[in-house]
Amino acid sequence: MRSGAKVAVVGGAFVLVAGGIGYGAYSMLGDTVGGDGGGTRSASESSEVKTGPPSAEEIAETSKGFFDAWASGDASGAALLTNNEAGAEPVLASYGEDAHIGKVKITPAPPVGTKVPYTVEATVTFEGKSKPLSYASELTVVRGLTTGKALVDWEPTVVHPQLTEGATLKTGESSTPAIEAVDRNGTVLTKEKYPSLGPILDTLREKYGATSGGSAGIETWIQAADGSQPDVSLLTLTKGKPGKVQTTLDANTQAAAERAVKKFAQASVVAVKPSTGAIRAVANNPASEFNVALQGKQAPGSTLKIMTAAMLLEKGLVTANKAVECPKEAMWQGRTFHNLDDFALPDGSTFTQSFAKSCNTAFIKLIDDTKDDAALPKIAEDVFGIGLDWQTGVVTFDGSVPQEAGGEAAAQYIGQGTVQMNVLNMASVTATAMTGTFQQPIIVPKSLDDREVAQASRSLPASVSQQLKTMMRATAAWGTGAKAMASVGGDKGAKTGSAEVGGQDVSNSWFTGFSNDLAAAAVVQSGGHGGDAAGPVVAEVLRSGG
């Protein structure tokens, strides 16, 4: 037993006593103890096992017992009150032993159903240095499957909200020196001021901390189980000397991006400089360890029509001013496609009008003329660099337009089906459309580690790039992006998108646009029309100038 827990024999039964609390008879005549109470029950127990949700009294009693044992350093006693004793005990033990966290005070808030929110105030002490640590988390009380006892539903987040399965809390000399990441103008970038940069700064420290000229300090951190994720620093007891790491980010654009995404419950945005590929901003709300803006995988809706239009223009099947059909619906190999609200454009309408008004059927009706199901995947990789191994300096998903046939291939034309993108990918697509040449996005200079960046095999013909810009300018001037882009100055263009995702009542809102030498793309989950939610996010970022 850890931390002074005692076992007494009372009337032939073993009783665990920790922190002055008796946890009851758990073992008698060969009966076993399990976190879920998975062992056989003693003869003294009732043959009836409780079912149904725990009562308010049980929730209060179980959570108090768990908190008391945890706060007193009794990892074994606290683990016995969970439904996974084997998983909980080492994590709770490492709290004091490896992380050196003591003087723990846990203050529960009123339960919300079976959930108990709480705050933790503690002190980290290591080699004579001490510092307070505070955070909030929550636990859920459930009924044990075999015993019917009220137990804490074990998750590592019970101990700390950022703790993942298999990860551990550590305090000591940091594994890599801290870094001072700076933007392109030398402004220091911190997690506190720019919360979305948290996972990026952790990754940059992991990759470049040892070579950036710094020295290690004493810290408390979360260490992933398999090293697949960078350490997450929670507290600095003694500062080392941080090494400086240059980034391509722009502090003003990053601040605009942070403000913009906070207006929605779930939103992401990225801004890039088309002429160089330099990433100017990355923001997510909520800000989490998984960076949705860079690593997400979603259908991008009609924003992908930029790429589809490039393919159709390059094949000579359309020109910006050529008339195309835009009926309210179109069928392709048994699959019917509609325009939003079943709108149609008059006969004689141009391809620019169909693009600017986001007419799905105009694109679907041109599929027969391509005579090549692989045309879109080819241009995605060969021109726009999608699916190549991007070496940005941090972990990214680099887009996917897989080869399909029939209705799935048709759905790809309008950014649905099996197309998978994130806002980094779509900002890059816009940047490539503007310049005609793919510049792989980067967040740290290539000179930092002499890495090889991805190269597309060819550029767009100049006439195609020019027509794409003309159509995007029209979208921003009088098309579906006009309202969102009204406040944006300079040479500007846009494309809206709404992506229907299974199970959602409201589509995801997508928007991408450019102003001078800055391109940005955003997505707002369940945001509806592209111009309504994601559009204002992009506009705010573009107004920063980058």
C-alpha positions, 0 to 999 in steps of 0.5 A, a space after each residue: 500500500 502506498 502513502 501510509 495506507 493501512 490494512 487491518 483485520 476486523 472480524 476476519 475481513 480486510 479493511 483498507 483505511 486511508 486518510 481516516 476513511 474506511 473503504 469497507 470489506 473488500 477481501 474475504 476468504 479468497 474474494 478478489 478486489 477489482 476497480 469495477 468491483 469485478 471480483 466475487 462478493 462476500 457472503 456478508 454482502 446482499 445478493 442484490 446488486 444495485 442498478 441504474 444511475 448513482 443517486 445524488 448521495 452516492 455521487 457525493 460520497 464517492 467523489 468525496 472519498 476519491 478527492 480525500 484519498 487523492 489529496 492525501 497522497 493515497 493513490 491506492 485508496 483513490 484507485 479503489 474508488 474507480 472502475 479501473 483500479 489498475 489503470 488509475 493507481 499508477 497515474 495517481 501515484 506518479 502525481 506525487 512521486 514523479 511530478 512532485 505535486 503536493 499540498 493538494 486541495 480539491 474543491 468540488 463544484 455542485 454536481 451536474 447530473 453524474 458529473 462533478 466539476 472541481 478545481 485543484 490547487 497544489 504546489 510543485 516542489 523540486 530540489 528546493 524550488 516550489 511553485 503553485 499549480 492550479 487547474 480545473 477538471 471534472 469526473 463522472 460517477 458511474 455504477 460498477 457493472 458487476 458490484 453495483 457500487 458507485 465508482 469514479 469513471 476512470 479517465 486520465 483527464 480526472 487527474 489533469 484535463 490535458 492528460 491522455 491515455 498512457 501519458 505521465 506527469 513529470 517534474 525535473 530538468 526539461 528534456 529539451 530547452 525552452 524556446 522563444 519563438 518569434 514572428 517575422 518581425 521579431 515579436 515574441 509569440 506565447 501560448 498565453 497571448 496566442 492560445 492557438 499556437 500552443 501545440 505549434 510552439 510545443 512541436 517547435 520546441 521538441 524539434 528545434 529546442 536542442 539546436 536553438 542555443 538554449 539551456 534546460 530549466 526545471 519544469 512540470 510537463 506531460 510526457 506522451 506514452 510513445 513519444 508521438 506527441 511533443 511534451 506539454 509544459 505545464 509549469 516552469 519552476 526554474 527558467 533555463 535560457 530559451 533558444 530563439 526560433 524564427 517563424 514565418 508567422 505575423 503577430 498582427 495577423 495571428 491576433 486577428 485570427 485568434 479574435 475571429 475564430 472566438 466568435 464561433 464555437 468551432 472554427 479554424 483559419 489559416 493565412 498564407 503569403 502566396 508569393 512564398 508559402 509563408 504561413 502568417 497565422 493559424 487559429 482554432 477555437 477551441 484551442 486544443 492539442 489536436 490542431 484542426 486547422 493543420 491536421 483536420 480532414 473534412 470535405 471543403 464544399 464548393 471552395 474546391 471549385 477553384 481547383 475544378 475550375 482550373 481543370 476545366 479551364 486548362 482542358 479548354 472546356 470552358 472560359 471565364 466568359 463562355 456560356 454554360 448551363 446552370 439548371 436547378 438540378 443535374 443527374 450524373 450516373 443515377 445521382 442527382 445534384 442540386 443547387 442551394 435552394 434549387 436556384 437556376 441561372 438564365 440561359 446564356 449565363 457565363 462560367 464566371 457567373 456560375 462560379 460566382 453564384 456557386 452553381 453546382 449543376 454547371 460543374 456537374 454537367 461538364 463532367 462528360 466532356 472531361 472523359 477522365 475520372 482521374 482529371 481532378 486528382 491529377 491536377 490536385 497533385 501535379 499543380 496544387 501539391 495536394 497529397 504531397 509530403 509537405 514539410 512545413 516544420 510542424 505536423 500537417 495533413 496535406 489534403 487528399 483527392 482520391 481517384 473515384 468513379 461515377 457519382 463519387 467522382 462527380 461529388 468531388 467536383 463540388 468538394 463533397 464525397 471523398 475529398 478531404 481538406 483542412 483550411 491550410 490546404 484550402 488557403 494554399 489552393 487559393 494561393 496557387 490559383 493566384 500565382 499559378 505555382 504551388 509554394 509549399 506552406 512553411 511555418 519556419 524557414 527552410 534554412 532552419 534545418 535544410 529540409 526539402 519542401 514539396 514541389 509540384 510537378 508543373 504550374 498552371 498556364 498563365 491564362 488559366 491563373 488569370 481567369 481564376 483570379 477574374 472569377 474569384 474577384 467577381 465572387 468577392 465583388 457581386 457573388 456569394 462572397 460580396 457581403 463578407 468581403 465588402 470590408 476588405 481592401 486591395 485586389 481581392 477575390 473569394 470563393 464560398 462553400 457549404 459542406 454537407 456532413 452526415 448527421 449534421 442538421 446544418 452544413 459546415 461553412 467554408 470560405 477562402 479568399 485573398 487580398 493582395 499578397 495574403 490568402 486565407 481560408 476558414 471553416 466554421 462547423 455547422 455554420 451554414 452558408 459559406 459567406 455567413 460564418 466562415 466569410 467574416 473570419 477570413 475577412 477579419 484576417 485579410 484586413 490585418 494585411 499580413 
